[in-house]
Amino acid sequence: MIEGDGNYTLFYCTNGRRIMVSKTLRDYEKLLGEKHTFFRVHKSYLINLQHVVRYDVKGEDSVWMKNGKIVGVARRRKQEFDLVMRKFQSYRNAITF
């Protein structure tokens, strides 16, 4: 998960480490773009779809991440996020290991 705070961005790593850098969240949104599994759910959050544990569509419109964080999905991004999550889940279900 990546959290933006003005001109700074905070990365939450899978090992529990947090890294702050002096670039905007928008810079990383452009860098990671559609070719990766990241989606901007809120003005302050860019999440990795591979780390979503649960998505509450009918209740609070929140996403539960593997690191325990709960992130709200902005109303204006909800419809697009629903579509992206459905495509991502279909893709994950189609993969055989």
C-alpha positions in Angstrom: 0.0 0.0 0.0 1.2 3.5 -0.8 0.0 6.6 1.1 0.4 10.1 -0.1 0.8 13.1 2.1 1.4 16.3 0.1 4.8 16.1 -1.6 5.7 13.0 0.3 4.8 9.3 -0.2 4.9 6.6 2.4 5.4 3.0 1.2 4.1 0.2 3.5 6.3 -2.9 2.7 5.2 -6.5 3.2 8.0 -7.0 5.8 6.4 -4.2 8.0 8.9 -1.6 7.0 7.7 1.9 6.0 9.7 4.1 3.6 9.0 7.8 3.1 10.1 9.4 -0.1 9.9 13.0 -1.4 7.7 12.4 -4.5 4.0 12.7 -4.8 1.5 9.9 -4.9 0.6 11.0 -8.4 4.2 10.4 -9.6 3.9 6.8 -8.4 0.4 6.4 -9.9 1.8 7.4 -13.3 4.8 5.1 -12.8 2.8 2.0 -11.8 -0.1 2.8 -14.1 -2.5 0.3 -15.6 0.1 -2.3 -16.5 0.7 -3.1 -12.8 -1.7 -4.3 -10.1 -2.1 -0.9 -8.4 -5.2 1.2 -8.2 -5.8 4.6 -6.7 -8.8 4.1 -4.4 -8.7 7.5 -2.7 -6.8 10.8 -3.1 -4.3 9.6 -0.5 -4.0 5.9 -1.3 -2.7 3.7 -4.1 -3.1 0.0 -3.3 -1.7 -3.2 -4.7 -4.7 -5.4 -5.7 -2.6 -8.5 -4.9 -2.7 -7.5 -1.2 -6.4 -7.0 -0.9 -7.9 -9.4 1.6 -11.5 -8.2 1.5 -13.6 -5.5 -0.2 -16.8 -4.4 1.4 -19.0 -3.4 -1.5 -22.3 -3.0 0.3 -21.2 -1.5 3.6 -18.6 1.1 4.1 -16.9 0.7 0.7 -13.6 -0.2 2.4 -10.7 -2.4 1.4 -8.9 -4.6 4.0 -5.2 -5.1 3.2 -2.9 -7.9 4.2 -1.0 -5.6 6.5 -4.2 -5.0 8.5 -4.9 -1.5 7.2 -8.4 -0.6 6.2 -8.7 1.9 3.4 -11.8 3.7 2.3 -12.8 3.8 -1.4 -13.7 7.3 -2.6 -17.3 7.5 -4.0 -16.1 8.9 -7.3 -13.7 5.9 -7.7 -16.0 3.2 -6.5 -17.6 2.2 -9.8 -14.2 1.9 -11.6 -12.7 0.1 -8.6 -15.6 -2.4 -8.6 -14.9 -3.1 -12.3 -11.1 -3.4 -11.8 -11.5 -5.8 -8.8 -13.9 -8.0 -10.8 -11.4 -8.2 -13.7 -8.6 -8.8 -11.3 -10.4 -11.6 -9.4 -11.4 -13.2 -12.8 -7.8 -13.1 -13.8 -6.6 -14.6 -10.5 -9.2 -17.3 -10.7 -8.1 -18.3 -14.2 -4.5 -18.8 -13.2 -3.6 -22.4 -12.4 -0.7 -23.2 -10.1 
